[in-house]
């Protein structure tokens, strides 16, 4: 009886504090949630509605817009290029940024100071990146000048399939520093005692990485992959400014397609395509989030 009475009193004294915290959280999050609902959620719901209507948004046409989009060759090309871009750039970015984080960590204090320089591409304006892109990869740019000096044939970087790899290189150069910081935060979460135990057991660097470092980076992997997926859709700015609305086919992305359809007022097709892309993105983000939660639970059990 006494223990239950004490427990009941403790719960009663705890509930008012919990209510206050919830009220404070609601007050702080309220303006942001209201702004998100007004400027993002409600417009997207209108997009969903318009995807089932005609161009004027008055007559219900069912799945006609979706059938038109899926049968469109330009949409298939842009979707294929976007999927190819994601499948190449995200694994490459995760691997490159992880190697950078490990190297800077191994370098100690000097490496931490040097790692700040990898964040500079994020501060560079897009116009400067485009100018650098043109200087390097133009027909008479620095890259072709170097190839000519080595006796090789010049390459039309922006007019051939090489444009896709130029886009990949630009994305990696700009975002590797950001992901490196995320990996570094994950490395700091791994207890030093685990590395000491691995050293006592005689594990080498490679064995330590697979037995200690990589399992400890599980939760960081999901978050970093999710943010990399989101940032990958921002590469359109550079591609559009350097190559215009109709670049080489290898780098014709969904953002190019949406921009061109918007200019021609193809509202039915663009709304249907937007709903399809958002659905795929939400499915991918949900899978990454589920993977992150699963890795977090596994880490807690260990």
N, C-alpha and C positions, 0 to 999 in steps of 0.2 A: 504493500500500500504506500509506504513512504517513498519508495523508488518511483512508483508511477506518479505520485503527487509532485515530486521534484521534476520529473520529466515533463509533466504537464505545465508546470510553472516555467520551466526553461523554454518550452515551445511558445508559450504565451508571450514571454519576454523577447523572443526572437522574431516573432511575426511582425510587430510594428516596424522593426528595423528593415525587415525584408520588404514590407510594403513601401516604405520610404525610398528604398533603393529602386524599386520598380517604378515608382512615380517619377523619380529623378531621371531614370533611363528613358521613360516615355516622353518627358519634357525635352530632353536633349535630342532624342531621335525623331521627335515629331516633325520639326521643320524639314529635316532632310527627307523623311519618308513622304511628307506631303509634296515636296518639290519633285521627288522621283515619280510619284503617282501622277502629278499634273503634267510634267514635261516629258516623261518617258512611257509610263504604263498606259495612260489613257490614249496618247497618240498611237501607240503600238496596237491597242485594241481596235482603234479606228482603221489601222492598216489591215488587220485581220478581217474586219468587216468588208473593207473595200476589195479585198482579194476575192470575194465571192460575188462581186457586182460588176457592172459594166464600167466604162471609163468615167462616167459621170457619177458613179456611186449610187444610182437610183434603182436599177433593174437587177434582180438576183439572177446570176448566171451559173450558179453551182460551182462545179470543179472545172469549168471551161478554161479559166485563166491558168490553172495549174497544168492542165493538159497542154496548153499552148506553150508554156514555159519549158516543160520537160521535153517537148518535141523540138524546141528551138536549138539550132546548131551552135549559135553564139553562146547560149547559156551552158550547153554541155562543154564547150571548149573552155569557157571561163571557169566553170566548176572543176573541170579536170586540172587546169593549171593551178587553181587555188588549193586543191587537195594535194597536188604534187608539191607545191610550195610548202605546205604545212608538214607533209611527211618528211621532207628533206631538212627544212630549216630548224624545226623544233628539236629533233634529236641531235642535230649538229650543234645547236646553241646550248643545249643542256650539257653535252659532253665537253664542249670547248670551255664554257664558263666554269664547270666543275674542275677541269684541269687547271685553269687560272687560279681558282680559289685554293686548290691544294698547293700550288707552287708558291703563291704569296704567303700562305700559312707556314710552309716549310722555311721560307726566307726570314721568318721572325718579324721583328719590329720594322726592319727596312722594307719588308714585303708589304706590310700594312700601309706604310706611307706611300709606297709605289702604286698600290692598288687604287688609290684615289684618282690616278691619271686615267684609269679605264672608264671612269664615269664621265669624262669630258665629252665623248660623242653625244651624250644625252643633252648637253647644254649647247651644242652646235645648232644654229638655226637651219631649218630645212632648205632654205635658199642657198646656204653655204654648202650643204651636202650635195645639192644638185650641181652647183658650180664645180665642185671637186670631182663629181661623177663625170661631167663633160670633159674636164681637163684630162682625166685619166683614160677614159674609154671612148673618146671621139675618134673619128677616122684618122685624124692626124694627132691624136693625143699621146700622152707619155707612154702608155702601154704599147702602142704600135711603134713608137719611136724606139723603145727598148727592143722589141722583137726584130725590127729592121737592123738594129745594131748587132744583134746576135745572128743575123743571116736568115731569120725566119720570115715567113710571109705575114703581112699585116692581116689582122682579123677585124671584121666588121662586128664589133661587140654588140652594138645596139640594133643591128639589122639581121642578125642570125639567131640561132638557138643559144648562143653565148649570152644573150641578154638575160636569160633566166638565171644563169649563174652569177652574173653581175648583181642582180637583185638579191640573190642569196647572200653574197659577200657583203653587200651593204647592210642587210638586216643583221648579220652576225657582228659586223663591226660596231653597229650602233647599240645593240642590246646585250652584248656579252658582258659588259661591265655591270649592268644592272643585275643580271642573273648571278654574276659572281658574288655580289654583296649578299644575295639571298642564300647562296651556298655557304658563304662564310658564316652567316648567322646560324645556319644549321650545324656547321662544324663546331661552333662554340658551345652548342647544347650537349655535345657528347662528353660524358664525364672523362676526365683525365685518368681516373683509376682504371678504366677499361684498357687504355693504351698501356698503362704500367703492367697490368695483368698479362696482356699479350706479349710484352717484352720479357716478362719473367718466364713465360711458356716457350720462349725462343722463336716467336713468329717473326718472319721477315716483313719488309714493307708491303709487299703484295698481299701476303696473308693477313696482315693487320687491316689493310683496306677492305678486303672482302668479309672479314670476320667482325670488325668493329666499326669502321667508318661508314661503309655502304649501308648496313642495317640501321645505323643511327641517323642516316640522312633520309630515311623513308618518308616521314611527314613533310620534309622540305621538298622532296621530289614532286609530290602532288601539287603543292602550292606554286612552285617554280614553273612547272609545266602549264598550270592554269593561267598564270600571268603571261607566260610566253605565248600561249594561244591567243590571248586578248591583244597583246602587243603586235602580233603578226598581222593583224588586220589594219594596222596603221602605216604599213609600208607603201600603201597606195599613193600617199602624197608625193614621195620621191619618184615613184614610177610615172605618175601623171605629169609632174612638172618637167621631167627630163625627156619623156617620149610622147606626151600628149594623150588625146583620147583614144587613139588607135595605135598602140605600140606593136612591136613584133608579136606574133601569135603566141610565142612561148611565154611571154609575160603579160598576156591579156587576162587580167584577173576579174573576179566578180565585181569589184569596185568600179572598174572601167565600164563593165556592162551596165551596172545600175546608173552610173553617171550618164551614159549615152541614152538609155531608155528614159531617164528623167528629162533630158533636154528635148527628146522627141515626144514627151507627154504620153508615154506608154504606161499609164498609171495602173491598169489592170495587171499587166505582166510584171511590173516592178514590185507591186504589193505582194503578188503571189510568190515571186522569187524571194522577196525579203522574208516572208513567213517560212519558206523552206529552209533558207540559210539560218535563220534564228533557231528553228527547230533542231537542225543538225548541231549548231553551236551549243545549245542547251544540253543536248544529249552528250556531247563530248565533255562539256564542263561538268555535268553530273557524274559522268564516269570517272573523271579525274578527282572530283571531290569525294566520291565513294572510295576510291583507291587511297586517298589521303587519310580518311577516317579509319579505314581498315589498317593502314600502316601505323597510325597512332595507337589504336587498340592493341596491336601486336607489340608495339614498343612498351606499353604500360604493363603488359603481361610479362615481358622479359625483365 
